Amino acid sequence: MIVSVALGGLLLAGAAAVVRLLRGPTLADRVAALDVALVSLMSAMAVGAVERGSTIELDLLVVIAVVGFTATVAASRFIEDEDIEDEDIDEADKDP
């Protein structure tokens, strides 16, 4: 019963993240939504592992967490660099 409720909540969170991923409107929104979807997937895998009493999935969860964190940091740096370039272009347009 509790496992079903937990998986239902995680499914709802994942679905909301997918909606935000598709609707955007900015790249930062999409990166955050992808991160939420990844955490929801990892949580569902952990709940399933607890239900079965298995530890096999834990190694995979660690790998997914590291890859997801690295991807989020890389995307954040890309967005930050893009914002700095946009500011430089805007300032160049103002100065004659």
DRENPA-3360 file (N, C-alpha, C; in nm, 2 decimals, always signed):
BEGIN
1 = MIVSVALG = +0.08/-0.12/+0.00/+0.00/+0.00/+0.00/+0.09/+0.13/+0.00 ~ +0.18/+0.13/+0.09/+0.27/+0.25/+0.10/+0.36/+0.26/-0.02 ~ +0.40/+0.15/-0.07/+0.49/+0.15/-0.19/+0.41/+0.20/-0.31 ~ +0.28/+0.17/-0.32/+0.19/+0.21/-0.43/+0.17/+0.36/-0.42 ~ +0.15/+0.41/-0.30/+0.13/+0.56/-0.29/+0.26/+0.63/-0.32 ~ +0.38/+0.58/-0.28/+0.50/+0.64/-0.31/+0.53/+0.65/-0.46 ~ +0.51/+0.53/-0.53/+0.53/+0.53/-0.67/+0.43/+0.61/-0.75 ~ +0.31/+0.62/-0.70/+0.21/+0.71/-0.76/+0.25/+0.86/-0.75;
9 = GLLLAGAA = +0.30/+0.90/-0.63/+0.35/+1.04/-0.62/+0.47/+1.07/-0.70 ~ +0.56/+0.97/-0.72/+0.68/+0.99/-0.80/+0.64/+0.99/-0.95 ~ +0.53/+0.91/-0.99/+0.48/+0.92/-1.12/+0.42/+1.05/-1.15 ~ +0.35/+1.11/-1.06/+0.29/+1.24/-1.07/+0.40/+1.35/-1.09 ~ +0.50/+1.34/-1.00/+0.62/+1.43/-1.01/+0.69/+1.42/-1.15 ~ +0.71/+1.30/-1.19/+0.77/+1.28/-1.32/+0.69/+1.33/-1.44 ~ +0.56/+1.31/-1.43/+0.47/+1.37/-1.53/+0.47/+1.52/-1.54 ~ +0.47/+1.58/-1.42/+0.48/+1.73/-1.41/+0.61/+1.78/-1.47;
17 = AVVRLLRG = +0.72/+1.71/-1.44/+0.85/+1.75/-1.49/+0.85/+1.73/-1.64 ~ +0.79/+1.63/-1.70/+0.79/+1.61/-1.84/+0.71/+1.73/-1.91 ~ +0.60/+1.77/-1.85/+0.52/+1.88/-1.90/+0.60/+2.01/-1.90 ~ +0.67/+2.03/-1.79/+0.76/+2.15/-1.79/+0.87/+2.14/-1.89 ~ +0.92/+2.02/-1.91/+1.03/+2.00/-2.00/+0.99/+2.03/-2.14 ~ +0.86/+2.00/-2.18/+0.81/+2.02/-2.31/+0.77/+2.17/-2.33 ~ +0.72/+2.23/-2.23/+0.66/+2.37/-2.24/+0.77/+2.47/-2.22 ~ +0.87/+2.44/-2.15/+0.98/+2.54/-2.13/+0.94/+2.65/-2.03;
25 = PTLADRVA = +0.95/+2.77/-2.07/+0.99/+2.84/-2.19/+1.14/+2.86/-2.21 ~ +1.21/+2.86/-2.10/+1.36/+2.88/-2.11/+1.44/+2.75/-2.10 ~ +1.56/+2.76/-2.13/+1.65/+2.65/-2.12/+1.67/+2.61/-1.98 ~ +1.68/+2.71/-1.89/+1.69/+2.68/-1.75/+1.57/+2.61/-1.69 ~ +1.45/+2.64/-1.74/+1.33/+2.56/-1.70/+1.34/+2.42/-1.74 ~ +1.39/+2.40/-1.86/+1.40/+2.26/-1.91/+1.51/+2.18/-1.84 ~ +1.62/+2.24/-1.80/+1.73/+2.17/-1.73/+1.68/+2.14/-1.59 ~ +1.61/+2.23/-1.52/+1.55/+2.20/-1.39/+1.45/+2.08/-1.40;
33 = ALDVALVS = +1.36/+2.09/-1.50/+1.26/+1.98/-1.52/+1.33/+1.85/-1.55 ~ +1.43/+1.85/-1.63/+1.50/+1.72/-1.65/+1.57/+1.67/-1.53 ~ +1.62/+1.76/-1.44/+1.67/+1.71/-1.31/+1.57/+1.66/-1.22 ~ +1.45/+1.72/-1.22/+1.34/+1.66/-1.14/+1.29/+1.53/-1.19 ~ +1.28/+1.52/-1.32/+1.24/+1.39/-1.38/+1.35/+1.28/-1.35 ~ +1.47/+1.31/-1.35/+1.58/+1.22/-1.32/+1.57/+1.18/-1.17 ~ +1.55/+1.27/-1.08/+1.54/+1.24/-0.94/+1.41/+1.15/-0.91 ~ +1.31/+1.18/-0.98/+1.18/+1.10/-0.97/+1.21/+0.96/-1.01;
41 = LMSAMAVG = +1.28/+0.94/-1.13/+1.31/+0.81/-1.17/+1.40/+0.73/-1.07 ~ +1.50/+0.80/-1.02/+1.59/+0.74/-0.93/+1.52/+0.70/-0.80 ~ +1.43/+0.79/-0.76/+1.35/+0.76/-0.63/+1.26/+0.64/-0.66 ~ +1.20/+0.63/-0.77/+1.12/+0.51/-0.80/+1.20/+0.38/-0.81 ~ +1.32/+0.39/-0.86/+1.41/+0.28/-0.86/+1.45/+0.24/-0.72 ~ +1.47/+0.33/-0.63/+1.51/+0.30/-0.49/+1.39/+0.24/-0.42 ~ +1.27/+0.29/-0.44/+1.15/+0.24/-0.38/+1.13/+0.09/-0.42 ~ +1.15/+0.07/-0.55/+1.14/-0.07/-0.60/+1.24/-0.16/-0.54;
49 = AVERGSTI = +1.37/-0.11/-0.53/+1.47/-0.19/-0.47/+1.44/-0.23/-0.32 ~ +1.39/-0.13/-0.25/+1.35/-0.15/-0.11/+1.24/-0.26/-0.10 ~ +1.14/-0.25/-0.19/+1.03/-0.34/-0.19/+1.08/-0.48/-0.22 ~ +1.17/-0.50/-0.31/+1.22/-0.63/-0.34/+1.33/-0.68/-0.24 ~ +1.39/-0.59/-0.17/+1.50/-0.62/-0.08/+1.63/-0.64/-0.15 ~ +1.64/-0.58/-0.27/+1.76/-0.60/-0.35/+1.85/-0.48/-0.34 ~ +1.98/-0.50/-0.35/+2.08/-0.40/-0.35/+2.15/-0.38/-0.49 ~ +2.11/-0.46/-0.59/+2.17/-0.45/-0.72/+2.15/-0.32/-0.78;
57 = ELDLLVVI = +2.04/-0.25/-0.77/+2.01/-0.13/-0.83/+2.09/-0.01/-0.77 ~ +2.14/-0.03/-0.65/+2.21/+0.08/-0.58/+2.33/+0.13/-0.66 ~ +2.41/+0.04/-0.72/+2.52/+0.08/-0.80/+2.48/+0.17/-0.92 ~ +2.37/+0.12/-0.98/+2.32/+0.20/-1.10/+2.27/+0.33/-1.05 ~ +2.21/+0.34/-0.94/+2.16/+0.47/-0.88/+2.27/+0.57/-0.86 ~ +2.38/+0.52/-0.81/+2.50/+0.61/-0.79/+2.55/+0.66/-0.92 ~ +2.56/+0.57/-1.02/+2.61/+0.62/-1.15/+2.51/+0.72/-1.22 ~ +2.38/+0.69/-1.21/+2.28/+0.79/-1.26/+2.29/+0.92/-1.19;
65 = AVVGFTAT = +2.31/+0.92/-1.06/+2.32/+1.04/-0.98/+2.44/+1.12/-1.02 ~ +2.56/+1.06/-1.04/+2.68/+1.13/-1.08/+2.66/+1.19/-1.22 ~ +2.61/+1.11/-1.31/+2.59/+1.16/-1.45/+2.49/+1.28/-1.45 ~ +2.38/+1.26/-1.38/+2.28/+1.37/-1.37/+2.34/+1.50/-1.31 ~ +2.41/+1.49/-1.20/+2.48/+1.60/-1.14/+2.57/+1.67/-1.24 ~ +2.65/+1.59/-1.31/+2.75/+1.65/-1.40/+2.68/+1.72/-1.52 ~ +2.57/+1.66/-1.57/+2.50/+1.72/-1.68/+2.43/+1.85/-1.63 ~ +2.38/+1.85/-1.51/+2.32/+1.98/-1.46/+2.42/+2.09/-1.44;
73 = VAASRFIE = +2.54/+2.05/-1.39/+2.65/+2.15/-1.37/+2.69/+2.21/-1.51 ~ +2.71/+2.12/-1.61/+2.75/+2.16/-1.74/+2.65/+2.25/-1.81 ~ +2.52/+2.21/-1.79/+2.41/+2.30/-1.85/+2.41/+2.43/-1.78 ~ +2.43/+2.43/-1.65/+2.43/+2.56/-1.58/+2.54/+2.65/-1.62 ~ +2.66/+2.59/-1.65/+2.77/+2.67/-1.70/+2.74/+2.73/-1.84 ~ +2.68/+2.65/-1.92/+2.64/+2.69/-2.05/+2.54/+2.80/-2.05 ~ +2.44/+2.79/-1.96/+2.34/+2.90/-1.95/+2.41/+3.03/-1.90 ~ +2.50/+3.01/-1.80/+2.56/+3.13/-1.75/+2.65/+3.20/-1.85;
81 = DEDIEDED = +2.73/+3.12/-1.93/+2.81/+3.18/-2.04/+2.72/+3.25/-2.14 ~ +2.61/+3.19/-2.17/+2.52/+3.24/-2.27/+2.46/+3.38/-2.23 ~ +2.43/+3.38/-2.10/+2.38/+3.51/-2.04/+2.48/+3.62/-2.04 ~ +2.61/+3.59/-2.01/+2.71/+3.68/-2.01/+2.73/+3.74/-2.16 ~ +2.73/+3.65/-2.26/+2.74/+3.69/-2.39/+2.63/+3.78/-2.44 ~ +2.51/+3.75/-2.39/+2.39/+3.83/-2.43/+2.41/+3.97/-2.37 ~ +2.46/+3.98/-2.24/+2.48/+4.11/-2.18/+2.58/+4.19/-2.26 ~ +2.69/+4.13/-2.30/+2.79/+4.19/-2.38/+2.74/+4.25/-2.51;
89 = IDEADKDP = +2.66/+4.17/-2.57/+2.60/+4.21/-2.70/+2.50/+4.33/-2.68 ~ +2.42/+4.33/-2.57/+2.33/+4.44/-2.54/+2.41/+4.57/-2.51 ~ +2.52/+4.56/-2.44/+2.60/+4.67/-2.41/+2.66/+4.73/-2.53 ~ +2.71/+4.64/-2.62/+2.77/+4.69/-2.75/+2.67/+4.76/-2.84 ~ +2.54/+4.72/-2.83/+2.44/+4.78/-2.91/+2.41/+4.92/-2.86 ~ +2.42/+4.94/-2.73/+2.39/+5.07/-2.67/+2.49/+5.18/-2.69 ~ +2.62/+5.13/-2.69/+2.73/+5.23/-2.70/+2.76/+5.25/-2.85 ~ +2.75/+5.38/-2.90/+2.77/+5.41/-3.04/+2.92/+5.42/-3.07;
% end
